[in-house]
Amino acid sequence: MRNVIIPLIFITGIATAVILYGCRTQKQTNGNATSKPTKEVGANPETPPKWSLLREGAVGNAEAETQFIIKTEAEWAKVWKETNQNFEPEPPRPPVDFSKDWIIACMMGLKRSGGYNVRIKDIKAAGDELKVMIENTGPGKNCMSIDLMTYPYAFYTVAHYKQSKVTFNVNAISKDCTD
């Protein structure tokens, strides 16, 4: 009996370590994390609008990778409901003053493991174009992560901008877990 219990405890400990390692970089609140990095706007028309993280998480329910702008409360309510359809009760929708701000939605789509996240790295204004630089990060080949389907997402508020064209530039990065 003892010969069975010791390996079982060892395997349970390894599985727990893998799960905790895969989740170590995400603060979770009902499957979602929040923080507030902010970029300030300047007086120059070439200066991008102010933007900040509104909400991010690992269970956004978007099957495919997509990025888009949300410009109304009705759109925001619909996207929030779809994003949080697996939570009961649905978490409260973060308030946004659409008379001043819009929302940039970044969805990574379905991932077959943990360890993924999406974020806006920078926003640049160039004439009539607003360039949104997005960083999709995933586990590298030496990384351990939880074997669980995730749908990483992030919502950012962005001050109303004058540019008529928005371009999303996505850069995929693999984490190095050799340390």
C-alpha positions in Angstrom: 0.0 0.0 0.0 2.8 2.4 0.9 4.4 1.7 -2.5 1.3 3.1 -4.2 0.7 6.2 -1.9 4.2 7.7 -2.2 4.1 7.9 -6.0 0.6 9.1 -5.9 1.6 12.0 -3.6 4.5 12.8 -5.8 2.4 12.9 -9.0 -0.2 15.1 -7.2 2.5 17.5 -6.2 3.9 17.7 -9.7 0.4 18.3 -11.2 -0.2 21.1 -8.6 3.1 22.7 -9.4 2.3 22.7 -13.2 -1.1 24.2 -12.6 0.3 27.0 -10.3 3.2 27.7 -12.7 0.8 28.1 -15.7 -1.3 30.6 -13.7 1.5 32.5 -11.9 1.4 35.5 -14.2 -2.3 36.1 -14.1 -4.2 37.7 -11.2 -7.6 36.2 -11.3 -10.9 37.7 -10.3 -13.7 35.5 -11.5 -11.5 34.5 -14.4 -10.6 38.1 -15.1 -7.8 40.4 -14.1 -7.6 44.1 -13.9 -4.8 46.7 -13.8 -4.4 50.3 -15.0 -1.3 51.0 -17.1 -1.9 54.4 -18.7 -0.4 56.3 -21.6 -0.9 60.1 -21.5 -1.9 62.3 -24.5 0.1 65.3 -25.5 -0.8 68.6 -27.4 0.7 67.4 -30.7 -1.9 66.1 -33.2 0.5 63.3 -34.0 0.4 62.2 -30.3 -1.8 59.2 -29.8 -4.9 59.4 -27.6 -4.8 58.5 -23.9 -5.4 54.8 -23.3 -5.5 52.4 -20.4 -6.3 48.8 -19.5 -9.9 48.3 -18.6 -10.1 44.5 -18.1 -8.2 41.4 -19.1 -8.7 37.7 -18.6 -8.3 34.1 -19.8 -11.9 33.2 -20.5 -13.2 35.6 -23.2 -15.1 33.0 -25.3 -14.0 34.4 -28.7 -13.2 31.4 -30.9 -11.0 33.3 -33.3 -8.4 36.0 -32.9 -9.9 39.4 -33.5 -9.5 43.1 -32.6 -12.2 45.8 -32.9 -13.4 49.1 -31.5 -16.5 49.4 -29.3 -18.1 52.9 -29.6 -21.5 52.6 -27.9 -22.9 51.4 -24.6 -25.1 48.9 -26.4 -22.1 47.4 -28.2 -20.2 47.2 -24.9 -23.2 45.5 -23.2 -23.4 42.9 -26.0 -19.6 42.2 -26.0 -19.4 42.0 -22.2 -22.3 39.5 -22.1 -20.7 37.3 -24.8 -17.3 37.5 -23.1 -18.7 36.5 -19.7 -21.3 34.0 -20.8 -19.7 31.2 -18.7 -19.9 33.1 -15.4 -22.9 32.9 -13.1 -23.6 35.5 -12.0 -22.2 37.7 -14.8 -19.5 40.0 -13.3 -20.4 43.7 -13.3 -19.5 45.5 -16.5 -16.8 48.1 -16.0 -18.3 51.5 -16.6 -17.1 53.5 -19.6 -18.0 57.1 -20.5 -18.6 56.8 -24.2 -18.9 60.6 -24.6 -15.1 60.7 -24.0 -13.7 57.1 -24.5 -14.1 54.1 -26.7 -13.0 50.5 -26.1 -10.4 48.6 -28.0 -11.1 44.8 -27.7 -8.3 42.4 -28.2 -9.2 38.7 -28.4 -6.6 35.9 -28.9 -9.2 33.2 -29.7 -9.2 29.6 -28.6 -5.9 28.4 -27.0 -5.4 24.7 -26.0 -3.5 25.5 -22.8 -2.9 28.2 -20.2 0.0 30.6 -20.3 -1.3 33.0 -23.0 -2.1 36.7 -22.7 -2.8 39.6 -25.0 -1.9 43.3 -24.4 -1.6 46.6 -26.2 2.1 47.5 -26.2 1.7 50.9 -27.8 -0.6 53.2 -29.8 0.8 55.6 -32.4 -0.8 58.3 -34.4 0.4 58.9 -37.9 -1.6 61.4 -39.9 -5.0 60.0 -40.6 -4.1 56.5 -39.1 -4.1 55.2 -35.6 -1.7 52.2 -35.2 -2.4 49.8 -32.3 0.5 47.6 -31.5 -0.7 44.4 -29.9 1.5 41.7 -28.2 0.2 38.1 -28.1 2.3 36.1 -25.7 2.3 32.3 -25.4 4.3 29.6 -23.7 7.5 28.5 -25.4 8.5 24.9 -26.1 10.1 24.5 -22.6 7.2 26.0 -20.7 4.9 24.0 -18.5 1.3 25.1 -18.6 -2.1 23.9 -17.6 -3.9 21.7 -20.1 -7.0 23.7 -20.3 -8.8 25.6 -23.1 -8.5 29.4 -22.7 -9.7 32.4 -24.6 -7.4 35.3 -23.6 -8.7 38.8 -24.0 -8.1 42.4 -23.0 -10.3 45.5 -23.2 -8.7 49.0 -23.2 -10.3 52.4 -23.0 -9.0 54.9 -25.5 -9.8 58.6 -25.7 -11.8 59.6 -28.8 -9.3 60.0 -31.6 -9.4 62.0 -34.8 -7.9 59.4 -37.1 -10.4 57.8 -39.5 -8.3 54.6 -40.0 -7.3 52.1 -37.3 -4.6 49.5 -38.0 -3.9 46.6 -35.6 -0.4 45.2 -35.8 -0.1 41.9 -33.9 3.2 40.6 -32.8 3.2 37.0 -31.5 5.9 36.2 -28.8 6.8 32.9 -27.2 7.9 33.1 -23.6 11.3 31.7 -22.7 11.0 29.3 -19.8 14.5 28.0 -19.6 15.3 30.1 -16.5 
